[in-house]
Amino acid sequence: MRKLMYFFAIVLGVLISNISFSQVTFTDLGVTMGVADPGAAQGVTFVDVNNDGFLDIFLVNNNTPSKLWINNGGTGFTESSAGWGVNITAPTRGISCGDFDNDGFVDAMIGNWQQNIMLFKNSGTAFTNFTATAGVLYMSYGGSINWFDFNNDGKLDVLFANNGMPPRYNYFFRNDNLMSFTEVALSVGLNDSSSTLALASGDYDNDGDLDMFLGTQSNPNSLLTGILYQNNGNGTFTDVTQTSGVTTDFYTWGAEWGDYNNDGWLDLYLASTTGFNQLYKNNGNGTFTEVSMSVGLNTAGSSYSCSWFDYDNDGDLDLYVARGQNNADNMFRNDGGIFTDVASAIGMTDVQHSSAVSAGDFNNDGWVDLYVNNNGSANRLFKNNGGNSNNWVHFKLQGVNSNRSAIGSRVTVKTGSLSQIREVEGGSGGKGQNSLPLEFGLGTATVIDSVIVRWTNGLVQGFANVVPNTIYTVIEGQSLNVKNIGSEIPDRFVLEQNYPNPFNSMTNVKWQMAGTGYAKIIVYDVTGKEISELVNGLLQSGSYQVTFSADNLPSGVYFYKFTAGNFSDVKKMILIK
């Protein structure tokens, strides 16, 4: 018996050792990378302002200078707010980014306290204050901000939350012509006068348009402190709070949609400063059930923001909860729909007054990182160190007929029996925003069976047998068939001759990336006319292959040009039918 017990002790020790060894951990690099900034932080987002493929950090502070840190290729950041025209010292509260003019550069709206809203237009090298020109020069008492195309016309609209007492009406700015907005809150049905603290848009009823949740701390018309608006699909909204069952009466400062149980329906998490936090499970029939206690998420109050993201790449959404009043923040690991707080165990300890968070992969290594802003204390940049062998895939969406930022578009990733959904968010958590690219953990899956993209204009695209551990740029209406065919890191850029050549209808083009960067391959005819764009997006180091289909082209000579950074090369191919 003693030998048997000794044997089991050894086995148990090995299991515990393996679990510990494979645990994903984080390291706070805020000070090391110069992004700690112990100011009065009131909003943050990971956003790529210069389109170099790396996420920058835009932080807004209350009466201390805001910060724009430009990402230096994933190895560090440079504070550049003055050079970019956003060295703001106003009482800023809340930030959200979206390309409102569809010019390819992400713009920013910033809230203030008892000063005007600020809208900054991005040229790719600097921001210009565009507030008056755009017609959004309104007094601000907030705020949480959410960009979303409410009528799916390809132009981003924006909802701005006003809080404080007495309660004030929110603003809803309809994008009229990609240059100016009209305030239409009352006419579209978003006519509440609550003290609104949180905004979260998501297609909870799976009908193809974005619905809206408002978290408040008071409501003159009800004892409830949250309002769920259903998008009617005709340019108006209906208050469905009572019938939906999303009937919180706690002060809701943070809110975010996420499909925590992978059933294809968005659920809603609320971070509250009173009572306890709540998780509303979507029943798939227009109603919700509050399940926080049964799944381990019933944190008691003092919570100001939240963020869903799959930190361990195991295929389900985990949850970070930012808390104030010197309460420890929570990092809840999702294990089959049951959550465990692992913050201290994985290196994410923070006991400051956390007011907003943003999730995003700042170094493009496939592991999602987290920025936590602390009001009056040093902020945290929690770098995800990985720690297991799980696979992943990221998608950066670019709308064409849909809004350029693709906000509101949905991606479904299927691997075996597992199906996951994500939507591009125009604001999340409360006063902040997660990054625009969509990140999926895949667990041990080595092939993605299918990727389905539902754009906001209604177009649905499907891609099969997608290779994981790659960051894809998906352009609306174009193909996604870039394949990573090698695991070794090349020491130089190479464009290979297509094979077969000559070819009939289809041929393969291979190339090598010597470093992470944007790559482009364009096919031209003999007159120099552009025929097809085979590749246009951020790729990591490695060997790649794309298939070129010439079914609709006549026989003849064609050229394909590969460009990556300062490298370019051109090769000839012959089509014979």
N, C-alpha and C positions, 0 to 999 in steps of 0.2 A: 504493500500500500504506500509506504514511504517513497519507494522508487517511482511509483505511478504519479504521486503528487509532485515529486521533483520534476518528472517529465512534463507535466502540465504547466508547472511554473516556468520552465524553460520556453515552452511553446507560447505561453501568455507573454513572456518577456519579449520574445521575438516579434509578436504581433504588435505590442505597444511600441517597440522600437521602430517597426516599419511605419506605423501610423504617424509617429512623431517625425520620422525622416521625410515622409511624403507630405507633411503639412505645409501649405502655402503660407508664407510670412510676408510682412511688410517692414520697410525701414523708412523713418521720417527723414526726408532730405530737404526739409524746408530751409533750415539754416545753411546746410552745405551748398545748396544751389541758389541761395540768395533770395528765396521767395517766402520767407517767414513773415516779414513785415508786421510787427506788432502794433498795428493801427486799430481803428475802429471799424473792422470789416463788416460789411452789410450786404455782400453779394459777390458771387464768383461764377465763372464759366471757363471750361476748357474750350478753346475755339481757335481754328487755324485762320488767322487774319491775313496772312500773306501768301496763302496757297502753296506753301513749300512742302506740304504733306506731314508736318509736325504740329501738334496741338500747342498753342500758346496759352497763357493764363491771363485773363482779364478780371481784375479784382477792384471792387468799388468800396470806398471807405466813407464813413460819416464824419465830415469836416476835417479829414486828413487826406493827403494826396492819394488819388486812386493809382493803380499800377497796371501797366501792360507789360508783361514779361514775354519777350519773343524767344521761342524755343530754338536753341542752337543744335539742331540735329539730334535731339534726345539726350545730349550730354550735359546740358545746363541751360540757363536762361539769362537774357540781357534785359534790364529794365529800360523800356523805350517809350514810356507814356508821353513825354514831352515831344519827342521826335515824331510821334504819330498823332499829335494834336489832341490827346486825351488826358493831359495833366490836370485833372479836375480836383478842386478843393471844396466843392459844394457838399451839403449834407446828403450824400448819395445813399440810396437804399434800393438795391435790386438791379439786376442786369439780365438781359436776354438778347440773343443774337439771331438774325435771320437775314437772308438776302432779299430785301423788300423790293429792289429795283431789277432783280434778275440779271445783274451784270457780271455775276461770277465771284463777287467779293461779299463776304458776310458783314452786314451792318449791325449796329448796336443801339438798343434803346436802354436808357438808364433812368431810374426813378429818383426822386428827391423828397425831402421833407419840407413842405411849405415853400417850395420853389418850383419853377417850371420843369416839366418833363424834358429830357434831352434825347434827341435822335441824331446819331452820328452815321454819316454815309462813308463807306469804305472805298477808297480808290485802289487798294492793293499795296500802297506805300504809306498812306496817312488817312486819318478820319477828318471829316469836315462836319461841323455842327449844321445839321439840315433841318432843325426843328421847325423854324418859322416857315421855311419854304414848303415843307411837307404838310403844314396845317395841323400840327400836333402840339402847338404852343399852349398847353393847358397847365393849370396849377396842379402840382403833384402832392399827394398825401400818401405816398407809397414808396416802393411797392414791388410786389410780384408782377411779373410781365410774362405774357405768353403769346408768341407768334403762332398763328395757325390760319390756314386757308379755309374759312368757314363755309364758303360757297363753291369751293373747288374750281375756281376760274383761273387758276395759275398764278394768282397774286397773293402774297402774304398779307393778312390782316393782323391786328394785334389788340389784345385785351389788356388793359392796364388797371391794376387793383389799387383802390384808395382805401386807406384804413384810418384809424384814429376816431376820436369822439368829438362832436357828434358824428354819427355815421354819414358817409358821403357816397354819392353815386360813383360807380366805376365808369371808365371810358372804354368804348369799343370803337377802334378806328378801322374803317373799311378802306382797303387799298383801291383807289379809283383808276389810276393810270400809270402805276409804277413810279410815280413822282409825288403824288399828294394823296391825302387821306380825308375822309369825312367821318365825323363822330356820329355813330348810329345806334348806340346802346339801347335806347328806349324803343326804337322802331323794330329792332330784331328780337326783342324779348329779353335782353340781358339787363333788365331794368330794376335790379335790386339796389337798395341803399344801405347795405350792411357794411360793417367795418371789415373789409376783405383783406386777408393776410396771405392767402395761398391760392394759386391757380394751377390746375392740371387738366390738360386736354388729352383725350384719348377716345378711340372708337370702341366704346364699351359694348355696343349692341351689334357690332360687326356688319353695319349697313353701308360702310364706305365713306362716311363723313365723321368729322371730329365733334365729340360732345365735350362738355366743360363742367368741371367741378370747381366751386368756389368755397374756400375755407374761411371762416369769419370768427370774430370774437363777440359779435352781437348781431341781432336781426330784429329790427323794429316790428316786423310782421309775424314773427314766430319765436318760439323758445329754442328752435334749432339753430346751430351755428355752422351749418354747411348747406350748400345748395347745389343740386345736380341738375344741369340743363341738358336736355336731349336735343340734338340737332335734327330738325324736321326735314332737312334736305331741300328746303325751298327758300333758304335765306333767313329763317327764323328759328327760335329756340323755345322749348317748353319746359317749365319747372316740373320735374318729375320726382322731387325729393321724397315726398310722402309715399308714393306708390312704389318707388324703387327700394325702399328700406334703408337708404343711406341717411340715417336720422341721428347724426351725432349732436350732442349738446355741450361738447367741450370746446375750448378755444383752440381752433385749428390753425396752426402756423405753417405747417408743411403738408404737402399732398403729392402723391405720385402713383400713376398707373403702372402695373406690371403683372404679367401672367405667372404668378408664383408656382402654380401647380401644373403648368403646361397642358391645360385643357383647351386652349385656343380662345379663351375669353379673358379680357383684361380685368384684373382685380384692383382694388384701391386701398392704399395705405395712408393713414392720417397721423401726422405728428402733432401732438397737442401739448399745451402748457398747463392745462388743468386736467383732472381726471386721469385717464390713461390713454395710450395710443391705441388705434383701432385698425383692424384689417377687415375690409369688406370683400368677401368672396363673391365673385360673379356667378350667379346660378344659370346663366345662359338663356334666361327668359325675361330679361328686363328687371329682375330683382336681385338683391344682394343679401347675404347673411353675414353678420359680424362674427368673426371666428378667432379673434386675436388670442383669447385665453387658451383655446384648445390647441393652437399651433405654437404657443410659446412666445407671442409677440406683445403681450399686454404690459409693456413698460409703463411705469407711472409717470405721467406728466413731464414738465420742464423740457419738452422737445420742440425744436424749432425748424428742423429740416430733415430730409430723408433722401435716400437714393437706392434704387434697385440696380444691382449689377452682379454678374457671375464672377466673383473674385477668384474662385478656384477652378474655373473652366470645366466644371463637371456636368453642365447642361441644365442647371436650374438657377433661378435668380436668388441671390443673397441680398441682404438689406443692411444698409448703414443708417443709423439714427443719430443725428446731431443734437446734443442736449446742452442746456445752459445751467446757470447758477451752480457751477462747479460740480455738476453731476457727470459721471463718466459716460462718454459716448458708447453706443452699442454697435457691434458688428455681428449681425445674426447670420450664421451659416445655415443654409437650407439643405436639409437631408430628407428628401421625399415629402416635402410639405410640412415638416416639423423643424422648428428653428432653435438654434443654440447660440448664445452670446459667446463669441470666441475672441473678442477685441483684445483683451490683455494677452491671451495665449499666442496671438499671431503678430503682436507688435503694433497694435493700433490704439494704444492707450492715449486718451485725451480727456482731461477733466476741466477744460476751460469753458468759456461761454461760447459754444459753437452756434453759429447763426445761419450758415449756408454751406452746401457741399457741391462738388462737381466730380463726376466720374469720367475717366477717359484714359486712353493708352498713350501717354505723352512720349514714350520712347519707341513705340511701334514694335514691341517685342511680343505682342499677343496677350499680355497680361494687363488687366485693367487696373489703373492707379486711381488714387482719390486725393482731391484737394479739399481741406477743411478750413474754412475761415472762422477765426475766433475773435469776437468783439472785445478788443482791448488787450489781447494776448497774442503771442506768436502763432501764426497759422501753420498748418501742417501740410506737407506734400508727402503723402504715404505712397512710396514706390512699392509696387507689387514685385516681390522677388521670385514668384513662382514657387516651385517646390514639389511638383508632381509631373507626370509625363502626359497630362491631358492635352488634347488638341484643341484648336480654336479656328475661327474665321471671322474676319471683319469686313463690313461693307460700307463704302462711302457712296451715297446715292447722289446723283445729279439729275434734277428734273429738266425736261425740255418743254413739254406742254404743261406739265405740273410746275409748281414753284421750284426755282432753281435749287434751293436748299433741301427740297424733297421733304419738308416738314409735314408730318401726317402720313407719309407713305409707310407701308408695312412690309416687312420681310419675314417669311416663314422658312425655317430651315428644318429639313427632315433627315434624320439619321436612324435607320432601322425603325423601331417602334416609337422613337422619341420625336416629337414635333414641338418646335419653339417659335414664338413670335416676338418681334420687337417693332416699335414704331419710332420714327425720328421725332424727337421732342423739341418744341419751341420754347421751352421753359419747364423747369421741374423742381420738385422738392420744396421750394419756397425761397424767393429772392435770388435764385440761381438757375443754372441750366447744366445738364450733362452734355457731353460732346455730341456733335451731330452724327458721326459714324456709328454704326450699329455693331456691337460686339457680341459674339456667341461663343460659349464654351461647348465643346463637343465630347467631353469625356474621352473614352478610348476609341471612338469611331475614327477610322482612317480614310473613309470616303463619305462625302456628303451626298446622299441619294438625290435630293432635290432642293433647290432654292426657288422660292416663289416670291416675286416682288409685285406688290399691288400699289401702283402709283395713285396719287390723289385725283388724277383726271379719269380714273377708271381702268386704265390699261393694266393688264396682268401679264407678267412675263415669267416663264419657268425655265430653269436651267438644271441639267442633270449631271450626275457624276462630277461634282465640283471638288477640287483638291483643297484640303484644309491647310491651316498654318500659313495663310496668305491674306493680305489686305487687298480687296478688290475695289476698284472704282466702277460703279454700275451707272451707265448713262441711259436714261429713259429711251426705250425703243431700240437700243443696240444690243449686240450679242455679248455674252459672257462666256468665253471659252479659252481664257488664258490658263494654261496648265503649268505648274511647277514640276519639272521633270528631273530635278537633281537636288541633292541635299548638301553637296560640297559648295563652298564659297569660292567663286572664280576670282582670279587676281587681275582680270581685265574685262572690259566690255567687248563683246563679240557678236556680230551679226552673221549668221550662217546662210549658205545658199539654200533656197527652198528645195524641198524634195517631195514628190518627184518634180523634175524640170527637164524638158517640157512636161506639162500636165494637162489633164482633161477634167475640167470642172473644179477639182479640189486639190490643194497642196498644203504642205506644212511649212511653217516658218519658225526657226529656232533662234534663240539669242541668249546671251549670258549677261547678267547684271553683276558688276564688281562691287557695288555698294547700293544701299537703299536710296531710292530716288524716283522721280517721275520719269516714266518711259512712254514713248509714243512711236507707233509704227503706222505709216500712211502709205496706201497704194495709189499710184498715179498711172495714167495712160501715157502714150508717147508724146502727147501734146502738153503734158504737165498738169492736166486736169485731175483733181482729186477724185478717186473712185471709191475708196473705202478707208475707214479708220479702224484698224485691227486692234490697236492697244492705245489707251490713253489713261494712265493712272499711276498711282504709287505702287512700286514693287520692291520687295526686299532682295538682298543678294541671293543669287541662285541662277539656275538654268530654266528657261521657259520655252513653251511651244504654243503656237496658235494656228488654227486651221483657217485657211482662206478659201471661201466658196465663190466660184466665178460662174455659177449657173446662168446668170442673166447677162454675161458679158460676151462679146464676140471674140473670135480668135485674134491673137496679136501679141505684141510685146508690151509688157507692163514692168513697172519699177516699184520697189518698196523701200522706204526710207525709215531707218531706225534712229531715234534721237533719245539720249539720256544724259542730262547735264551738259557737259561740253563735248560729249562724244556723239558722232553721227556717222552713218554709213548707208550706202545705197547699193542695192543689187537688182539685177535684171531677171525676169522670169518670162517664160513663153507659154501662152495658152493655145492649145490646139484642140479643136473640136471636130 
